[in-house]
Amino acid sequence: MPLYEFRCPQCGCRFELLCSISQRDNAVCPKCAGKVERVYQGKCAFGAIKGASGCGGNCSGCPGCGSRT
């Protein structure tokens, strides 16, 4: 099972959770039981797609990994 990192927009709690892909969409905050958002970390793999120009490090307009910095 993968380890996911989440953040709660209600109370700001950040936590990691070892869960299946089907369970990650139902994760809740351990402090306030609010709905949480996944935190995306790591390198952008968008540049690995044939014909793509690669990752420039600015994810604000990149559709590759979904991360917004």
PDB file with SEQRES, HELIX, SHEET and CRYST1 records, atoms N, CA, C and O in Angstrom:
SEQRES   1 A   69  MET PRO LEU TYR GLU PHE ARG CYS PRO GLN CYS GLY CYS          
SEQRES   2 A   69  ARG PHE GLU LEU LEU CYS SER ILE SER GLN ARG ASP ASN          
SEQRES   3 A   69  ALA VAL CYS PRO LYS CYS ALA GLY LYS VAL GLU ARG VAL          
SEQRES   4 A   69  TYR GLN GLY LYS CYS ALA PHE GLY ALA ILE LYS GLY ALA          
SEQRES   5 A   69  SER GLY CYS GLY GLY ASN CYS SER GLY CYS PRO GLY CYS          
SEQRES   6 A   69  GLY SER ARG THR                                              
HELIX    1 AA1 ILE A   21  ARG A   24  1                                   4    
HELIX    2 AA2 PHE A   46  ALA A   48  5                                   3    
HELIX    3 AA3 CYS A   59  GLY A   61  5                                   3    
SHEET    1 AA1 3 ARG A  14  LEU A  18  0                                        
SHEET    2 AA1 3 LEU A   3  ARG A   7 -1                                        
SHEET    3 AA1 3 GLU A  37  VAL A  39 -1                                        
CRYST1    1.000    1.000    1.000  90.00  90.00  90.00 P 1           1          
ATOM      1  N   MET A   1       0.845  -1.187   0.000  1.00  0.00           N  
ATOM      2  CA  MET A   1       0.000   0.000   0.000  1.00  0.00           C  
ATOM      3  C   MET A   1       0.888   1.247   0.000  1.00  0.00           C  
ATOM      4  O   MET A   1       1.924   1.277   0.663  1.00  0.00           O  
ATOM      5  N   PRO A   2       0.481   2.262  -0.737  1.00  0.00           N  
ATOM      6  CA  PRO A   2       1.270   3.500  -0.781  1.00  0.00           C  
ATOM      7  C   PRO A   2       1.034   4.385   0.448  1.00  0.00           C  
ATOM      8  O   PRO A   2       0.007   4.293   1.121  1.00  0.00           O  
ATOM      9  N   LEU A   3       2.005   5.230   0.709  1.00  0.00           N  
ATOM     10  CA  LEU A   3       1.930   6.210   1.785  1.00  0.00           C  
ATOM     11  C   LEU A   3       1.568   7.551   1.158  1.00  0.00           C  
ATOM     12  O   LEU A   3       2.276   8.037   0.275  1.00  0.00           O  
ATOM     13  N   TYR A   4       0.479   8.145   1.606  1.00  0.00           N  
ATOM     14  CA  TYR A   4       0.016   9.426   1.072  1.00  0.00           C  
ATOM     15  C   TYR A   4       0.146  10.493   2.142  1.00  0.00           C  
ATOM     16  O   TYR A   4       0.027  10.209   3.334  1.00  0.00           O  
ATOM     17  N   GLU A   5       0.390  11.724   1.711  1.00  0.00           N  
ATOM     18  CA  GLU A   5       0.414  12.856   2.632  1.00  0.00           C  
ATOM     19  C   GLU A   5      -0.829  13.701   2.371  1.00  0.00           C  
ATOM     20  O   GLU A   5      -1.205  13.951   1.226  1.00  0.00           O  
ATOM     21  N   PHE A   6      -1.451  14.129   3.457  1.00  0.00           N  
ATOM     22  CA  PHE A   6      -2.679  14.915   3.377  1.00  0.00           C  
ATOM     23  C   PHE A   6      -2.536  16.189   4.192  1.00  0.00           C  
ATOM     24  O   PHE A   6      -1.690  16.291   5.080  1.00  0.00           O  
ATOM     25  N   ARG A   7      -3.391  17.167   3.865  1.00  0.00           N  
ATOM     26  CA  ARG A   7      -3.499  18.423   4.618  1.00  0.00           C  
ATOM     27  C   ARG A   7      -4.961  18.753   4.778  1.00  0.00           C  
ATOM     28  O   ARG A   7      -5.752  18.626   3.843  1.00  0.00           O  
ATOM     29  N   CYS A   8      -5.312  19.181   5.982  1.00  0.00           N  
ATOM     30  CA  CYS A   8      -6.694  19.573   6.250  1.00  0.00           C  
ATOM     31  C   CYS A   8      -6.829  21.078   6.061  1.00  0.00           C  
ATOM     32  O   CYS A   8      -6.156  21.841   6.754  1.00  0.00           O  
ATOM     33  N   PRO A   9      -7.685  21.529   5.138  1.00  0.00           N  
ATOM     34  CA  PRO A   9      -7.850  22.968   4.934  1.00  0.00           C  
ATOM     35  C   PRO A   9      -8.590  23.650   6.085  1.00  0.00           C  
ATOM     36  O   PRO A   9      -8.532  24.872   6.218  1.00  0.00           O  
ATOM     37  N   GLN A  10      -9.282  22.873   6.913  1.00  0.00           N  
ATOM     38  CA  GLN A  10     -10.038  23.457   8.027  1.00  0.00           C  
ATOM     39  C   GLN A  10      -9.155  23.795   9.224  1.00  0.00           C  
ATOM     40  O   GLN A  10      -9.247  24.890   9.778  1.00  0.00           O  
ATOM     41  N   CYS A  11      -8.287  22.839   9.628  1.00  0.00           N  
ATOM     42  CA  CYS A  11      -7.469  23.075  10.823  1.00  0.00           C  
ATOM     43  C   CYS A  11      -5.978  23.148  10.532  1.00  0.00           C  
ATOM     44  O   CYS A  11      -5.198  23.475  11.427  1.00  0.00           O  
ATOM     45  N   GLY A  12      -5.555  22.848   9.284  1.00  0.00           N  
ATOM     46  CA  GLY A  12      -4.154  22.943   8.907  1.00  0.00           C  
ATOM     47  C   GLY A  12      -3.312  21.722   9.246  1.00  0.00           C  
ATOM     48  O   GLY A  12      -2.107  21.721   8.991  1.00  0.00           O  
ATOM     49  N   CYS A  13      -3.906  20.698   9.804  1.00  0.00           N  
ATOM     50  CA  CYS A  13      -3.180  19.482  10.169  1.00  0.00           C  
ATOM     51  C   CYS A  13      -2.614  18.808   8.922  1.00  0.00           C  
ATOM     52  O   CYS A  13      -3.310  18.652   7.919  1.00  0.00           O  
ATOM     53  N   ARG A  14      -1.341  18.410   8.995  1.00  0.00           N  
ATOM     54  CA  ARG A  14      -0.696  17.629   7.922  1.00  0.00           C  
ATOM     55  C   ARG A  14      -0.368  16.273   8.500  1.00  0.00           C  
ATOM     56  O   ARG A  14       0.138  16.171   9.618  1.00  0.00           O  
ATOM     57  N   PHE A  15      -0.654  15.229   7.739  1.00  0.00           N  
ATOM     58  CA  PHE A  15      -0.387  13.885   8.225  1.00  0.00           C  
ATOM     59  C   PHE A  15      -0.183  12.941   7.060  1.00  0.00           C  
ATOM     60  O   PHE A  15      -0.565  13.233   5.927  1.00  0.00           O  
ATOM     61  N   GLU A  16       0.429  11.801   7.357  1.00  0.00           N  
ATOM     62  CA  GLU A  16       0.638  10.753   6.363  1.00  0.00           C  
ATOM     63  C   GLU A  16      -0.269   9.585   6.705  1.00  0.00           C  
ATOM     64  O   GLU A  16      -0.566   9.330   7.872  1.00  0.00           O  
ATOM     65  N   LEU A  17      -0.707   8.874   5.665  1.00  0.00           N  
ATOM     66  CA  LEU A  17      -1.606   7.747   5.863  1.00  0.00           C  
ATOM     67  C   LEU A  17      -1.235   6.639   4.897  1.00  0.00           C  
ATOM     68  O   LEU A  17      -1.134   6.862   3.691  1.00  0.00           O  
ATOM     69  N   LEU A  18      -1.036   5.461   5.423  1.00  0.00           N  
ATOM     70  CA  LEU A  18      -0.771   4.277   4.625  1.00  0.00           C  
ATOM     71  C   LEU A  18      -2.116   3.655   4.298  1.00  0.00           C  
ATOM     72  O   LEU A  18      -2.783   3.105   5.175  1.00  0.00           O  
ATOM     73  N   CYS A  19      -2.519   3.745   3.024  1.00  0.00           N  
ATOM     74  CA  CYS A  19      -3.845   3.257   2.655  1.00  0.00           C  
ATOM     75  C   CYS A  19      -3.883   2.867   1.182  1.00  0.00           C  
ATOM     76  O   CYS A  19      -2.998   3.225   0.404  1.00  0.00           O  
ATOM     77  N   SER A  20      -4.910   2.139   0.823  1.00  0.00           N  
ATOM     78  CA  SER A  20      -5.085   1.740  -0.575  1.00  0.00           C  
ATOM     79  C   SER A  20      -5.591   2.936  -1.389  1.00  0.00           C  
ATOM     80  O   SER A  20      -6.031   3.945  -0.838  1.00  0.00           O  
ATOM     81  N   ILE A  21      -5.518   2.795  -2.689  1.00  0.00           N  
ATOM     82  CA  ILE A  21      -5.983   3.865  -3.575  1.00  0.00           C  
ATOM     83  C   ILE A  21      -7.467   4.134  -3.350  1.00  0.00           C  
ATOM     84  O   ILE A  21      -7.897   5.288  -3.365  1.00  0.00           O  
ATOM     85  N   SER A  22      -8.244   3.091  -3.144  1.00  0.00           N  
ATOM     86  CA  SER A  22      -9.681   3.280  -2.936  1.00  0.00           C  
ATOM     87  C   SER A  22      -9.986   3.958  -1.595  1.00  0.00           C  
ATOM     88  O   SER A  22     -11.010   4.628  -1.462  1.00  0.00           O  
ATOM     89  N   GLN A  23      -9.110   3.789  -0.609  1.00  0.00           N  
ATOM     90  CA  GLN A  23      -9.325   4.402   0.704  1.00  0.00           C  
ATOM     91  C   GLN A  23      -8.873   5.854   0.762  1.00  0.00           C  
ATOM     92  O   GLN A  23      -9.361   6.617   1.595  1.00  0.00           O  
ATOM     93  N   ARG A  24      -7.948   6.249  -0.110  1.00  0.00           N  
ATOM     94  CA  ARG A  24      -7.392   7.604  -0.017  1.00  0.00           C  
ATOM     95  C   ARG A  24      -8.431   8.685  -0.277  1.00  0.00           C  
ATOM     96  O   ARG A  24      -8.321   9.777   0.281  1.00  0.00           O  
ATOM     97  N   ASP A  25      -9.424   8.419  -1.096  1.00  0.00           N  
ATOM     98  CA  ASP A  25     -10.442   9.419  -1.408  1.00  0.00           C  
ATOM     99  C   ASP A  25     -11.416   9.634  -0.250  1.00  0.00           C  
ATOM    100  O   ASP A  25     -12.184  10.596  -0.256  1.00  0.00           O  
ATOM    101  N   ASN A  26     -11.388   8.750   0.733  1.00  0.00           N  
ATOM    102  CA  ASN A  26     -12.278   8.873   1.888  1.00  0.00           C  
ATOM    103  C   ASN A  26     -11.530   9.251   3.159  1.00  0.00           C  
ATOM    104  O   ASN A  26     -12.085   9.144   4.252  1.00  0.00           O  
ATOM    105  N   ALA A  27     -10.276   9.692   3.037  1.00  0.00           N  
ATOM    106  CA  ALA A  27      -9.469  10.060   4.203  1.00  0.00           C  
ATOM    107  C   ALA A  27     -10.059  11.293   4.880  1.00  0.00           C  
ATOM    108  O   ALA A  27     -10.558  12.206   4.224  1.00  0.00           O  
ATOM    109  N   VAL A  28      -9.988  11.294   6.202  1.00  0.00           N  
ATOM    110  CA  VAL A  28     -10.456  12.436   6.994  1.00  0.00           C  
ATOM    111  C   VAL A  28      -9.351  12.847   7.961  1.00  0.00           C  
ATOM    112  O   VAL A  28      -8.465  12.053   8.276  1.00  0.00           O  
ATOM    113  N   CYS A  29      -9.408  14.064   8.419  1.00  0.00           N  
ATOM    114  CA  CYS A  29      -8.426  14.619   9.340  1.00  0.00           C  
ATOM    115  C   CYS A  29      -8.517  13.906  10.694  1.00  0.00           C  
ATOM    116  O   CYS A  29      -9.611  13.736  11.232  1.00  0.00           O  
ATOM    117  N   PRO A  30      -7.375  13.491  11.242  1.00  0.00           N  
ATOM    118  CA  PRO A  30      -7.400  12.825  12.540  1.00  0.00           C  
ATOM    119  C   PRO A  30      -7.705  13.771  13.706  1.00  0.00           C  
ATOM    120  O   PRO A  30      -8.062  13.313  14.792  1.00  0.00           O  
ATOM    121  N   LYS A  31      -7.568  15.084  13.494  1.00  0.00           N  
ATOM    122  CA  LYS A  31      -7.834  16.054  14.568  1.00  0.00           C  
ATOM    123  C   LYS A  31      -9.278  16.547  14.574  1.00  0.00           C  
ATOM    124  O   LYS A  31      -9.914  16.610  15.625  1.00  0.00           O  
ATOM    125  N   CYS A  32      -9.797  16.901  13.380  1.00  0.00           N  
ATOM    126  CA  CYS A  32     -11.130  17.513  13.348  1.00  0.00           C  
ATOM    127  C   CYS A  32     -12.144  16.719  12.522  1.00  0.00           C  
ATOM    128  O   CYS A  32     -13.312  17.099  12.440  1.00  0.00           O  
ATOM    129  N   ALA A  33     -11.697  15.617  11.911  1.00  0.00           N  
ATOM    130  CA  ALA A  33     -12.554  14.755  11.074  1.00  0.00           C  
ATOM    131  C   ALA A  33     -13.066  15.460   9.816  1.00  0.00           C  
ATOM    132  O   ALA A  33     -14.053  15.034   9.217  1.00  0.00           O  
ATOM    133  N   GLY A  34     -12.385  16.544   9.422  1.00  0.00           N  
ATOM    134  CA  GLY A  34     -12.768  17.261   8.211  1.00  0.00           C  
ATOM    135  C   GLY A  34     -12.240  16.584   6.951  1.00  0.00           C  
ATOM    136  O   GLY A  34     -11.366  15.720   7.015  1.00  0.00           O  
ATOM    137  N   LYS A  35     -12.780  16.987   5.813  1.00  0.00           N  
ATOM    138  CA  LYS A  35     -12.326  16.475   4.520  1.00  0.00           C  
ATOM    139  C   LYS A  35     -10.933  17.019   4.246  1.00  0.00           C  
ATOM    140  O   LYS A  35     -10.669  18.197   4.488  1.00  0.00           O  
ATOM    141  N   VAL A  36     -10.039  16.173   3.745  1.00  0.00           N  
ATOM    142  CA  VAL A  36      -8.644  16.561   3.546  1.00  0.00           C  
ATOM    143  C   VAL A  36      -8.272  16.599   2.069  1.00  0.00           C  
ATOM    144  O   VAL A  36      -8.976  16.055   1.219  1.00  0.00           O  
ATOM    145  N   GLU A  37      -7.142  17.257   1.783  1.00  0.00           N  
ATOM    146  CA  GLU A  37      -6.594  17.345   0.430  1.00  0.00           C  
ATOM    147  C   GLU A  37      -5.276  16.587   0.408  1.00  0.00           C  
ATOM    148  O   GLU A  37      -4.530  16.604   1.387  1.00  0.00           O  
ATOM    149  N   ARG A  38      -4.990  15.925  -0.700  1.00  0.00           N  
ATOM    150  CA  ARG A  38      -3.687  15.274  -0.845  1.00  0.00           C  
ATOM    151  C   ARG A  38      -2.618  16.311  -1.107  1.00  0.00           C  
ATOM    152  O   ARG A  38      -2.849  17.296  -1.808  1.00  0.00           O  
ATOM    153  N   VAL A  39      -1.448  16.082  -0.538  1.00  0.00           N  
ATOM    154  CA  VAL A  39      -0.287  16.933  -0.771  1.00  0.00           C  
ATOM    155  C   VAL A  39       0.590  16.197  -1.768  1.00  0.00           C  
ATOM    156  O   VAL A  39       1.001  15.063  -1.523  1.00  0.00           O  
ATOM    157  N   TYR A  40       0.876  16.837  -2.884  1.00  0.00           N  
ATOM    158  CA  TYR A  40       1.700  16.221  -3.924  1.00  0.00           C  
ATOM    159  C   TYR A  40       3.134  16.663  -3.742  1.00  0.00           C  
ATOM    160  O   TYR A  40       3.419  17.856  -3.632  1.00  0.00           O  
ATOM    161  N   GLN A  41       4.042  15.690  -3.710  1.00  0.00           N  
ATOM    162  CA  GLN A  41       5.456  15.986  -3.581  1.00  0.00           C  
ATOM    163  C   GLN A  41       6.224  15.156  -4.582  1.00  0.00           C  
ATOM    164  O   GLN A  41       5.711  14.172  -5.115  1.00  0.00           O  
ATOM    165  N   GLY A  42       7.419  15.546  -4.829  1.00  0.00           N  
ATOM    166  CA  GLY A  42       8.263  14.774  -5.729  1.00  0.00           C  
ATOM    167  C   GLY A  42       8.458  15.480  -7.052  1.00  0.00           C  
ATOM    168  O   GLY A  42       8.033  16.620  -7.245  1.00  0.00           O  
ATOM    169  N   LYS A  43       9.100  14.787  -7.941  1.00  0.00           N  
ATOM    170  CA  LYS A  43       9.407  15.356  -9.246  1.00  0.00           C  
ATOM    171  C   LYS A  43       8.236  15.184 -10.201  1.00  0.00           C  
ATOM    172  O   LYS A  43       7.458  14.235 -10.105  1.00  0.00           O  
ATOM    173  N   CYS A  44       8.143  16.103 -11.095  1.00  0.00           N  
ATOM    174  CA  CYS A  44       7.121  16.053 -12.131  1.00  0.00           C  
ATOM    175  C   CYS A  44       7.543  15.062 -13.204  1.00  0.00           C  
ATOM    176  O   CYS A  44       8.647  15.163 -13.739  1.00  0.00           O  
ATOM    177  N   ALA A  45       6.688  14.117 -13.521  1.00  0.00           N  
ATOM    178  CA  ALA A  45       6.997  13.112 -14.530  1.00  0.00           C  
ATOM    179  C   ALA A  45       6.463  13.508 -15.903  1.00  0.00           C  
ATOM    180  O   ALA A  45       6.563  12.731 -16.853  1.00  0.00           O  
ATOM    181  N   PHE A  46       5.900  14.699 -16.017  1.00  0.00           N  
ATOM    182  CA  PHE A  46       5.304  15.143 -17.265  1.00  0.00           C  
ATOM    183  C   PHE A  46       6.326  15.178 -18.390  1.00  0.00           C  
ATOM    184  O   PHE A  46       5.997  14.909 -19.546  1.00  0.00           O  
ATOM    185  N   GLY A  47       7.569  15.510 -18.051  1.00  0.00           N  
ATOM    186  CA  GLY A  47       8.630  15.581 -19.050  1.00  0.00           C  
ATOM    187  C   GLY A  47       8.992  14.231 -19.635  1.00  0.00           C  
ATOM    188  O   GLY A  47       9.654  14.162 -20.671  1.00  0.00           O  
ATOM    189  N   ALA A  48       8.567  13.154 -18.988  1.00  0.00           N  
ATOM    190  CA  ALA A  48       8.880  11.813 -19.473  1.00  0.00           C  
ATOM    191  C   ALA A  48       7.982  11.400 -20.639  1.00  0.00           C  
ATOM    192  O   ALA A  48       8.256  10.413 -21.322  1.00  0.00           O  
ATOM    193  N   ILE A  49       6.907  12.163 -20.862  1.00  0.00           N  
ATOM    194  CA  ILE A  49       5.993  11.859 -21.956  1.00  0.00           C  
ATOM    195  C   ILE A  49       6.649  12.255 -23.265  1.00  0.00           C  
ATOM    196  O   ILE A  49       7.198  13.351 -23.381  1.00  0.00           O  
ATOM    197  N   LYS A  50       6.596  11.380 -24.238  1.00  0.00           N  
ATOM    198  CA  LYS A  50       7.251  11.625 -25.521  1.00  0.00           C  
ATOM    199  C   LYS A  50       6.721  12.915 -26.150  1.00  0.00           C  
ATOM    200  O   LYS A  50       5.513  13.106 -26.291  1.00  0.00           O  
ATOM    201  N   GLY A  51       7.634  13.776 -26.515  1.00  0.00           N  
ATOM    202  CA  GLY A  51       7.269  15.031 -27.160  1.00  0.00           C  
ATOM    203  C   GLY A  51       7.097  16.189 -26.198  1.00  0.00           C  
ATOM    204  O   GLY A  51       6.977  17.336 -26.629  1.00  0.00           O  
ATOM    205  N   ALA A  52       7.081  15.913 -24.900  1.00  0.00           N  
ATOM    206  CA  ALA A  52       6.935  16.991 -23.919  1.00  0.00           C  
ATOM    207  C   ALA A  52       8.276  17.683 -23.726  1.00  0.00           C  
ATOM    208  O   ALA A  52       9.330  17.069 -23.897  1.00  0.00           O  
ATOM    209  N   SER A  53       8.233  18.939 -23.375  1.00  0.00           N  
ATOM    210  CA  SER A  53       9.463  19.704 -23.225  1.00  0.00           C  
ATOM    211  C   SER A  53      10.145  19.459 -21.895  1.00  0.00           C  
ATOM    212  O   SER A  53      11.300  19.852 -21.726  1.00  0.00           O  
ATOM    213  N   GLY A  54       9.481  18.830 -20.949  1.00  0.00           N  
ATOM    214  CA  GLY A  54      10.088  18.551 -19.645  1.00  0.00           C  
ATOM    215  C   GLY A  54       9.605  19.513 -18.595  1.00  0.00           C  
ATOM    216  O   GLY A  54       8.888  20.472 -18.880  1.00  0.00           O  
ATOM    217  N   CYS A  55      10.007  19.244 -17.388  1.00  0.00           N  
ATOM    218  CA  CYS A  55       9.585  20.049 -16.247  1.00  0.00           C  
ATOM    219  C   CYS A  55      10.506  21.242 -16.086  1.00  0.00           C  
ATOM    220  O   CYS A  55      11.727  21.095 -16.021  1.00  0.00           O  
ATOM    221  N   GLY A  56       9.924  22.402 -16.025  1.00  0.00           N  
ATOM    222  CA  GLY A  56      10.702  23.609 -15.825  1.00  0.00           C  
ATOM    223  C   GLY A  56      10.739  24.056 -14.379  1.00  0.00           C  
ATOM    224  O   GLY A  56      11.351  25.076 -14.064  1.00  0.00           O  
ATOM    225  N   GLY A  57      10.086  23.299 -13.480  1.00  0.00           N  
ATOM    226  CA  GLY A  57      10.095  23.638 -12.075  1.00  0.00           C  
ATOM    227  C   GLY A  57       8.973  24.578 -11.660  1.00  0.00           C  
ATOM    228  O   GLY A  57       8.776  24.802 -10.465  1.00  0.00           O  
ATOM    229  N   ASN A  58       8.234  25.132 -12.614  1.00  0.00           N  
ATOM    230  CA  ASN A  58       7.119  26.019 -12.302  1.00  0.00           C  
ATOM    231  C   ASN A  58       5.834  25.266 -12.583  1.00  0.00           C  
ATOM    232  O   ASN A  58       5.431  25.128 -13.738  1.00  0.00           O  
ATOM    233  N   CYS A  59       5.196  24.783 -11.547  1.00  0.00           N  
ATOM    234  CA  CYS A  59       4.019  23.930 -11.707  1.00  0.00           C  
ATOM    235  C   CYS A  59       2.707  24.711 -11.807  1.00  0.00           C  
ATOM    236  O   CYS A  59       1.646  24.097 -11.921  1.00  0.00           O  
ATOM    237  N   SER A  60       2.747  26.034 -11.768  1.00  0.00           N  
ATOM    238  CA  SER A  60       1.509  26.807 -11.747  1.00  0.00           C  
ATOM    239  C   SER A  60       0.628  26.592 -12.953  1.00  0.00           C  
ATOM    240  O   SER A  60      -0.591  26.725 -12.846  1.00  0.00           O  
ATOM    241  N   GLY A  61       1.197  26.265 -14.094  1.00  0.00           N  
ATOM    242  CA  GLY A  61       0.381  26.033 -15.276  1.00  0.00           C  
ATOM    243  C   GLY A  61       0.576  24.663 -15.873  1.00  0.00           C  
ATOM    244  O   GLY A  61       0.110  24.396 -16.981  1.00  0.00           O  
ATOM    245  N   CYS A  62       1.258  23.786 -15.158  1.00  0.00           N  
ATOM    246  CA  CYS A  62       1.603  22.473 -15.681  1.00  0.00           C  
ATOM    247  C   CYS A  62       0.471  21.464 -15.427  1.00  0.00           C  
ATOM    248  O   CYS A  62       0.048  21.302 -14.283  1.00  0.00           O  
ATOM    249  N   PRO A  63      -0.017  20.798 -16.452  1.00  0.00           N  
ATOM    250  CA  PRO A  63      -1.038  19.784 -16.250  1.00  0.00           C  
ATOM    251  C   PRO A  63      -0.463  18.421 -15.910  1.00  0.00           C  
ATOM    252  O   PRO A  63      -1.216  17.466 -15.720  1.00  0.00           O  
ATOM    253  N   GLY A  64       0.860  18.312 -15.830  1.00  0.00           N  
ATOM    254  CA  GLY A  64       1.518  17.018 -15.677  1.00  0.00           C  
ATOM    255  C   GLY A  64       1.223  16.289 -14.390  1.00  0.00           C  
ATOM    256  O   GLY A  64       0.713  15.170 -14.434  1.00  0.00           O  
ATOM    257  N   CYS A  65       1.517  16.867 -13.254  1.00  0.00           N  
ATOM    258  CA  CYS A  65       1.380  16.145 -11.997  1.00  0.00           C  
ATOM    259  C   CYS A  65       0.220  16.658 -11.158  1.00  0.00           C  
ATOM    260  O   CYS A  65      -0.135  16.020 -10.167  1.00  0.00           O  
ATOM    261  N   GLY A  66      -0.370  17.757 -11.508  1.00  0.00           N  
ATOM    262  CA  GLY A  66      -1.488  18.282 -10.732  1.00  0.00           C  
ATOM    263  C   GLY A  66      -1.073  19.141  -9.554  1.00  0.00           C  
ATOM    264  O   GLY A  66      -1.926  19.696  -8.861  1.00  0.00           O  
ATOM    265  N   SER A  67       0.220  19.257  -9.320  1.00  0.00           N  
ATOM    266  CA  SER A  67       0.711  20.038  -8.188  1.00  0.00           C  
ATOM    267  C   SER A  67       0.663  21.522  -8.531  1.00  0.00           C  
ATOM    268  O   SER A  67       0.999  21.924  -9.645  1.00  0.00           O  
ATOM    269  N   ARG A  68       0.253  22.307  -7.589  1.00  0.00           N  
ATOM    270  CA  ARG A  68       0.235  23.760  -7.756  1.00  0.00           C  
ATOM    271  C   ARG A  68       1.067  24.364  -6.648  1.00  0.00           C  
ATOM    272  O   ARG A  68       0.749  24.203  -5.470  1.00  0.00           O  
ATOM    273  N   THR A  69       2.129  25.059  -7.013  1.00  0.00           N  
ATOM    274  CA  THR A  69       2.999  25.655  -5.987  1.00  0.00           C  
ATOM    275  C   THR A  69       2.678  27.090  -5.789  1.00  0.00           C  
ATOM    276  O   THR A  69       3.307  27.755  -4.966  1.00  0.00           O  
TER     277      THR A  69                                                      
END                                                                             
